[in-house]
């Protein structure tokens, strides 16, 4: 049975809400790549695929100027709504690369970490509201993206006004590795230095972080 608990740790100062699976210990995502980007008090952080808000609370409790979290999964969004920090806002929306108002969204078994816009074998379908990526990053300084393969459909993912990027890549589709490497190459072309480099050897090495060279 899954419950919602307040848990300390995970890189936060004061804790965050997490799903707890029965008697199992709460698992804190290592977030190595997320912790590698030094926060500033004037940062505006866009958290795309926020889940229950571990990274959001790292930022909100720092505190940054503002963090805006986007999460299309209903249960996870209900958790995000529990936070009462003045610099935190959350939106029950999927972030996409086009102008669609709604999309099919696929709910996987378990505690929701692999829910996705990409259809999976053992998933149920629902309709979610959407917002275009370019509409939400205009004033951002840090963008974190963890959307289970949806990162590849956003063709203008890298925007040079962003101070830092945190991107979790996913093995989705036959060309995922080429698409991931294209994004990494574009980051380099736009003048970003890689802080944590993904090597794609396992699930814990799929994410990376980049910061704009001065």
Secondary structure in CASP SS format (residue, H / E / C, confidence):
PFRMAT SS
TARGET T0000
AUTHOR 0000-0000-0000
METHOD secondary structure of the structure
MODEL  1
X C 1.00
X E 1.00
X E 1.00
X E 1.00
X E 1.00
X E 1.00
X E 1.00
X C 1.00
X C 1.00
X C 1.00
X C 1.00
X C 1.00
X C 1.00
X C 1.00
X C 1.00
X E 1.00
X E 1.00
X E 1.00
X E 1.00
X E 1.00
X E 1.00
X C 1.00
X C 1.00
X C 1.00
X C 1.00
X C 1.00
X C 1.00
X C 1.00
X C 1.00
X C 1.00
X C 1.00
X H 1.00
X H 1.00
X H 1.00
X H 1.00
X C 1.00
X C 1.00
X C 1.00
X C 1.00
X C 1.00
X C 1.00
X C 1.00
X C 1.00
X E 1.00
X E 1.00
X E 1.00
X E 1.00
X E 1.00
X C 1.00
X C 1.00
X C 1.00
X C 1.00
X C 1.00
X H 1.00
X H 1.00
X H 1.00
X H 1.00
X H 1.00
X H 1.00
X H 1.00
X C 1.00
X C 1.00
X C 1.00
X C 1.00
X C 1.00
X E 1.00
X E 1.00
X E 1.00
X E 1.00
X E 1.00
X C 1.00
X C 1.00
X C 1.00
X H 1.00
X H 1.00
X H 1.00
X H 1.00
X H 1.00
X H 1.00
X H 1.00
X C 1.00
X C 1.00
X C 1.00
X C 1.00
X C 1.00
X C 1.00
X C 1.00
X E 1.00
X E 1.00
X E 1.00
X E 1.00
X C 1.00
X C 1.00
X E 1.00
X E 1.00
X E 1.00
X C 1.00
X C 1.00
X C 1.00
X C 1.00
X C 1.00
X E 1.00
X E 1.00
X E 1.00
X E 1.00
X E 1.00
X E 1.00
X E 1.00
X C 1.00
X C 1.00
X C 1.00
X C 1.00
X C 1.00
X C 1.00
X C 1.00
X E 1.00
X C 1.00
X C 1.00
X C 1.00
X C 1.00
X C 1.00
X C 1.00
X E 1.00
X E 1.00
X E 1.00
X E 1.00
X E 1.00
X E 1.00
X E 1.00
X E 1.00
X E 1.00
X E 1.00
X H 1.00
X H 1.00
X H 1.00
X H 1.00
X C 1.00
X C 1.00
X C 1.00
X C 1.00
X C 1.00
X E 1.00
X E 1.00
X E 1.00
X E 1.00
X C 1.00
X C 1.00
X C 1.00
X C 1.00
X H 1.00
X H 1.00
X H 1.00
X H 1.00
X C 1.00
X C 1.00
X C 1.00
X C 1.00
X C 1.00
X C 1.00
X C 1.00
X C 1.00
X C 1.00
X C 1.00
X E 1.00
X E 1.00
X E 1.00
X E 1.00
X E 1.00
X C 1.00
X C 1.00
X C 1.00
X C 1.00
X C 1.00
X C 1.00
X C 1.00
X H 1.00
X H 1.00
X H 1.00
X H 1.00
X H 1.00
X H 1.00
X H 1.00
X H 1.00
X H 1.00
X H 1.00
X H 1.00
X H 1.00
X H 1.00
X H 1.00
X C 1.00
X C 1.00
X E 1.00
X E 1.00
X E 1.00
X E 1.00
X E 1.00
X C 1.00
X C 1.00
X C 1.00
X C 1.00
X C 1.00
X C 1.00
X H 1.00
X H 1.00
X H 1.00
X C 1.00
X E 1.00
X E 1.00
X E 1.00
X E 1.00
X E 1.00
X E 1.00
X C 1.00
X C 1.00
END
